[in-house]
Amino acid sequence: MRSITYTSLYAAAILMMILAGSQTTMAVTCQVTQLAPCASAISSSSPPSSQCCAKIKEQKPCLCQYMKNPSLKAYVSSPNAKKVANACGVPIPKC
């Protein structure tokens, strides 16, 4: 009976290690269109939606790339964009 318990515990421990190891981190795809849910909050003084905040947090690694793009810089660096980012708890990076 004791060997069955140890075998069950051993099998459970291995299963947990396999499941923990199978979680992979997905790389962020930098596409400014992902920030579309934030357009109304950036263009007006309305508060950002939860979807907007989720997208800003997801796209955070891409913000410097967007700020260095001459076509996007004015949009991403605007005072309203900074307000939206701050409201979502995402600091504007120094690039």
FIMAR-304682 format. One record per residue: residue in one letter; residue number from 1; x, y, z of N, C-alpha, C in turn. Coordinates in steps of 0.05 Angstrom, whole numbers, plus 5000, padded with zeros to 4 digits. Layout:
<rs>
  residu  num  n.px  n.py  n.pz  ca.px  ca.py  ca.pz  c.px  c.py  c.pz
       A  NUM     X     Y     Z      X      Y      Z     X     Y     Z
...
</rs>
This chain:
<rs>
  residu  num  n.px  n.py  n.pz  ca.px  ca.py  ca.pz  c.px  c.py  c.pz
       M    1  5016  4976  5000   5000   5000   5000  5017  5025  5000
       R    2  5039  5024  5015   5057   5047   5017  5070  5053  4990
       S    3  5077  5033  4975   5090   5038   4949  5071  5050  4929
       I    4  5045  5044  4932   5025   5057   4914  5024  5087  4920
       T    5  5025  5094  4945   5024   5123   4953  5048  5138  4942
       Y    6  5072  5126  4946   5096   5139   4936  5095  5141  4905
       T    7  5085  5120  4892   5084   5120   4863  5064  5142  4854
       S    8  5042  5144  4867   5022   5165   4860  5033  5193  4864
       L    9  5047  5197  4887   5060   5223   4892  5081  5229  4871
       Y   10  5097  5209  4864   5118   5213   4844  5106  5220  4817
       A   11  5085  5206  4809   5071   5211   4784  5059  5239  4784
       A   12  5047  5247  4806   5035   5274   4808  5056  5295  4806
       A   13  5079  5291  4819   5101   5310   4818  5112  5313  4789
       I   14  5115  5291  4775   5125   5292   4748  5104  5306  4730
       L   15  5079  5300  4734   5058   5314   4718  5058  5344  4722
       M   16  5062  5352  4747   5063   5381   4753  5087  5394  4740
       M   17  5110  5380  4740   5134   5391   4727  5130  5394  4697
       I   18  5117  5374  4685   5112   5374   4656  5093  5397  4649
       L   19  5072  5400  4665   5053   5422   4659  5065  5449  4664
       A   20  5082  5452  4684   5095   5478   4689  5114  5484  4667
       G   21  5128  5464  4657   5148   5468   4635  5135  5474  4609
       S   22  5110  5466  4605   5097   5469   4579  5086  5497  4575
       Q   23  5086  5513  4596   5076   5541   4593  5098  5557  4579
       T   24  5091  5567  4556   5111   5583   4540  5103  5612  4540
       T   25  5123  5628  4539   5118   5657   4537  5117  5665  4508
       M   26  5095  5678  4501   5092   5686   4473  5105  5713  4469
       A   27  5119  5716  4447   5131   5741   4441  5110  5761  4432
       V   28  5115  5786  4437   5096   5807   4429  5101  5814  4400
       T   29  5080  5816  4385   5082   5825   4357  5076  5854  4357
       C   30  5095  5870  4350   5092   5899   4350  5076  5908  4326
       Q   31  5050  5914  4330   5033   5924   4310  5017  5947  4323
       V   32  5021  5971  4314   5008   5994   4326  4978  5992  4324
       T   33  4968  5976  4305   4939   5972   4303  4927  5958  4327
       Q   34  4944  5945  4343   4936   5932   4367  4926  5953  4388
       L   35  4934  5978  4384   4927   5999   4403  4901  6013  4394
       A   36  4887  6002  4374   4862   6014   4365  4841  6018  4387
       P   37  4839  6000  4406   4819   6005   4428  4825  6030  4444
       C   38  4848  6042  4441   4856   6066   4456  4851  6091  4440
       A   39  4843  6089  4415   4840   6112   4397  4821  6133  4409
       S   40  4798  6125  4418   4779   6144   4428  4789  6158  4454
       A   41  4802  6143  4471   4812   6155   4496  4835  6174  4490
       I   42  4851  6168  4469   4874   6186   4463  4864  6211  4448
       S   43  4843  6208  4431   4834   6231   4416  4814  6248  4432
       S   44  4805  6239  4454   4787   6255   4471  4797  6253  4500
       S   45  4781  6263  4518   4789   6262   4546  4774  6240  4561
       S   46  4763  6221  4546   4749   6199   4559  4769  6180  4571
       P   47  4761  6166  4593   4780   6148   4606  4784  6123  4589
       P   48  4807  6111  4591   4813   6087   4575  4796  6063  4584
       S   49  4789  6046  4566   4774   6022   4572  4793  6001  4583
       S   50  4782  5980  4595   4799   5958   4604  4813  5944  4581
       Q   51  4800  5943  4558   4812   5931   4534  4836  5948  4525
       C   52  4832  5975  4526   4854   5993   4519  4878  5988  4537
       C   53  4873  5988  4563   4895   5984   4582  4909  5957  4578
       A   54  4894  5936  4572   4906   5910   4567  4924  5911  4543
       K   55  4915  5925  4522   4931   5927   4498  4956  5944  4502
       I   56  4954  5966  4517   4978   5982   4523  4998  5965  4539
       K   57  4989  5950  4558   5007   5933   4574  5020  5912  4556
       E   58  5004  5901  4538   5014   5880   4520  5035  5892  4501
       Q   59  5030  5917  4491   5048   5929   4472  5070  5946  4484
       K   60  5072  5946  4510   5093   5961   4524  5121  5957  4513
       P   61  5130  5933  4507   5156   5929   4496  5160  5943  4469
       C   62  5138  5950  4456   5139   5962   4429  5139  5993  4429
       L   63  5133  6005  4452   5129   6034   4453  5153  6050  4442
       C   64  5177  6041  4449   5200   6056   4438  5202  6054  4408
       Q   65  5196  6031  4397   5196   6027   4368  5175  6046  4356
       Y   66  5152  6049  4368   5131   6067   4357  5140  6096  4359
       M   67  5153  6103  4382   5162   6130   4386  5184  6138  4367
       K   68  5200  6119  4358   5221   6125   4339  5212  6127  4310
       N   69  5187  6118  4305   5176   6119   4278  5164  6146  4274
       P   70  5175  6161  4254   5165   6189   4249  5135  6190  4244
       S   71  5124  6170  4232   5095   6170   4226  5078  6166  4252
       L   72  5089  6153  4272   5074   6147   4296  5081  6164  4320
       K   73  5104  6177  4319   5114   6191   4342  5094  6211  4354
       A   74  5082  6227  4337   5064   6248   4347  5040  6235  4361
       Y   75  5031  6212  4351   5008   6198   4362  5015  6186  4389
       V   76  5037  6171  4390   5045   6157   4414  5056  6175  4436
       S   77  5068  6197  4428   5080   6216   4447  5061  6239  4455
       S   78  5037  6239  4445   5019   6261   4451  5012  6262  4481
       P   79  5005  6286  4491   4998   6288   4519  4974  6270  4527
       N   80  4955  6267  4509   4932   6249   4515  4941  6220  4516
       A   81  4960  6212  4498   4970   6185   4499  4984  6179  4525
       K   82  4999  6199  4535   5013   6196   4560  4993  6194  4583
       K   83  4971  6209  4582   4951   6208   4603  4938  6180  4603
       V   84  4932  6170  4579   4920   6143   4578  4939  6122  4589
       A   85  4965  6124  4581   4984   6104   4591  4987  6106  4621
       N   86  4987  6130  4632   4989   6134   4661  4964  6123  4675
       A   87  4941  6128  4663   4916   6117   4674  4916  6086  4675
       C   88  4930  6074  4656   4931   6045   4654  4955  6034  4671
       G   89  4970  6052  4682   4993   6043   4699  5017  6034  4682
       V   90  5019  6045  4658   5042   6038   4641  5059  6063  4638
       P   91  5083  6062  4649   5101   6086   4646  5111  6089  4618
       I   92  5113  6113  4609   5123   6119   4582  5154  6115  4584
       P   93  5165  6097  4567   5194   6092   4569  5210  6116  4558
       K   94  5234  6118  4568   5253   6137   4558  5270  6122  4537
       C   95  5266  6131  4512   5279   6116   4490  5304  6131  4480
</rs>
